[in-house]
Each structure stands twice: as structure tokens, then as C-alpha cells.
Amino acid sequence: MALLEAHLAHCWGAGAPPESTHVLEVEDLCTAGVTFWTAWLGTRAVACGALKELDPQHGEIKSMHTAESCRGQGVAAAMLRHILEAAGERDCRRLSLETGSMAAFAAARALYTRHGFTPCPPFDGYREDPNSVFMTLSLDEG
């Protein structure tokens, strides 16, 4: 719970207005169509990430967060690779995500770009928003 609370605090405290903050609350992570993972260092959760099924071939990455003490050590990249692998095993053909446009999310945007995600229009009910960056990755391209 401490890791999720840190994630929520980071998202809510990044400077976007409430209508531009698209974070899943804990109860939303426990719904059908959402799979949530954690990475552990000993007895401490140090990273998390979720895959939300938008339709059988399109998933959304949600709730990616790495404990501040573990940033820059490849933990987030490992979590993202795990989500990509799980999506592929489910025959998902596209993954998309929404992240913040503010400086607080620069590292996240760089991580997604390094893994082949590219900018895209809003998807699944999102709207154009100066506080949001939308990215997507075709899993058909390997």
C-alpha cells in the first residue's frame, strides 16, 4: 500500500488539475480487466504497473511507479518489459498509455520512448489535454 500511496501522491501532486489526472485509485486496480503487478526487493515493494484491457487486442498501461530509492536502476524498465510480455501472451496487438506532460513525468516519457512507444491521439475516451501525453506501441512490429 505504501508504494501505491506514493504513486497516487506523485500523480496528484504533479500540478495537473483534477480533471487532467487519470490515475487509477486502489479500488479501480481490483476490477475485472485490470491486472496489477509489483516488483519486490526483499520484503519491500519497489515498483508496480498494471495492464487494463480496453478490448481483446488493445491494452492500456496504468499505474507504473518505481520507489524513489530504486529509480535509475532498471526496475521500471523490467516492469515495463514484464507488462509487454504479458500483453503479448494475451495476444494483445497494441498497448497505449497516458502520462503527464509536466517535468515530473519526463523520466516516464523517456522510458516509454526507449521501448518504442510513440505519440498518438487520445484513445478510449480521453480528450486532448495540454497536461497529457498519449503514446502507443504496436506489438505486431515485434
C-alpha positions in Angstrom: 0.0 0.0 0.0 2.9 2.4 0.7 4.1 2.1 -2.9 0.6 2.8 -4.2 0.2 5.7 -1.9 3.5 7.2 -3.1 2.2 6.7 -6.7 -1.0 8.4 -6.0 0.7 11.3 -4.2 3.1 11.7 -7.2 0.3 11.8 -9.7 -2.0 14.1 -7.7 0.9 16.4 -6.7 2.4 16.9 -10.2 0.5 20.1 -10.8 -2.3 18.9 -13.2 -5.8 19.9 -12.3 -8.1 17.0 -11.1 -9.8 16.7 -14.5 -6.4 16.0 -16.1 -5.3 13.4 -13.5 -6.1 10.0 -14.9 -4.7 7.8 -12.1 -6.4 4.6 -11.1 -7.3 4.5 -7.4 -6.7 1.3 -5.5 -10.3 0.0 -5.9 -10.0 0.6 -9.7 -7.0 -1.7 -9.8 -9.1 -4.5 -8.3 -11.7 -4.6 -11.1 -12.2 -7.1 -13.9 -10.0 -6.4 -16.9 -7.1 -5.0 -14.9 -4.0 -7.0 -13.9 -1.7 -5.4 -11.4 2.0 -6.4 -10.7 4.6 -5.5 -8.2 8.3 -5.9 -8.1 9.9 -6.6 -4.7 13.3 -6.1 -3.2 13.4 -8.4 -0.2 10.2 -7.6 1.7 9.6 -4.2 0.1 7.5 -3.5 -3.0 9.7 -1.2 -5.2 7.8 -1.0 -8.4 4.3 -1.5 -9.8 2.4 -1.5 -13.0 -0.9 -2.5 -14.4 -2.4 -3.6 -17.7 -6.0 -2.6 -18.4 -7.8 -4.4 -21.2 -9.5 -1.9 -23.4 -10.6 -4.6 -25.9 -9.1 -8.0 -26.7 -6.4 -6.5 -28.9 -5.7 -3.2 -27.2 -4.4 -2.7 -23.7 -3.5 0.4 -21.6 -0.6 0.6 -19.3 -1.6 2.1 -15.9 -0.1 2.7 -12.5 3.6 2.5 -13.4 5.6 3.7 -10.5 9.1 3.0 -9.0 10.1 3.7 -5.5 12.3 6.8 -5.4 15.1 4.9 -3.8 15.2 2.5 -6.8 14.9 4.9 -9.7 17.7 4.8 -12.3 18.4 1.1 -11.6 16.4 -0.5 -14.4 13.5 -1.5 -12.2 10.9 0.4 -14.2 12.3 -1.0 -17.5 12.0 -4.5 -16.1 8.4 -3.9 -15.0 7.6 -2.4 -18.5 9.2 -5.5 -20.2 7.0 -7.7 -18.0 3.9 -5.9 -19.0 4.9 -6.0 -22.7 5.5 -9.8 -22.4 2.1 -10.4 -20.6 0.3 -8.4 -23.2 1.9 -10.4 -26.0 0.9 -13.7 -24.2 -2.7 -12.4 -24.2 -2.5 -11.8 -28.0 -2.8 -8.1 -27.4 -1.8 -6.2 -30.6 -1.4 -2.6 -29.2 -0.5 -1.0 -26.0 -1.3 2.6 -25.2 -0.8 4.9 -22.3 -1.5 8.4 -20.9 1.1 10.1 -18.8 1.7 13.7 -17.7 3.2 16.4 -19.8 4.9 18.0 -16.8 8.6 17.7 -15.8 7.6 15.2 -13.1 6.8 12.7 -15.8 9.9 13.3 -18.1 11.6 10.1 -17.0 8.4 8.1 -17.7 8.1 9.6 -21.1 11.8 8.8 -21.8 11.3 5.2 -20.6 8.3 4.6 -22.9 10.2 6.2 -25.9 13.2 4.0 -25.3 10.9 1.0 -25.5 9.3 2.1 -28.8 6.2 4.0 -27.8 5.4 6.9 -30.0 3.0 9.8 -29.6 -0.6 9.1 -30.6 -4.0 10.8 -30.4 -6.2 10.4 -27.3 -7.8 6.9 -27.1 -10.6 5.2 -25.1 -12.5 8.3 -24.1 -9.5 10.5 -23.3 -9.5 14.0 -24.7 -6.8 16.3 -26.0 -5.3 17.9 -22.9 -2.2 20.1 -22.5 -1.4 18.1 -19.3 -1.4 14.7 -21.0 0.9 12.9 -23.4 -0.6 9.9 -25.2 1.7 7.2 -26.5 1.2 3.8 -28.2 3.1 0.8 -29.3 2.2 -1.8 -31.9 3.1 -5.3 -30.7 2.7 -6.6 -34.2 6.0 -5.0 -35.1 8.0 -7.2 -32.7 
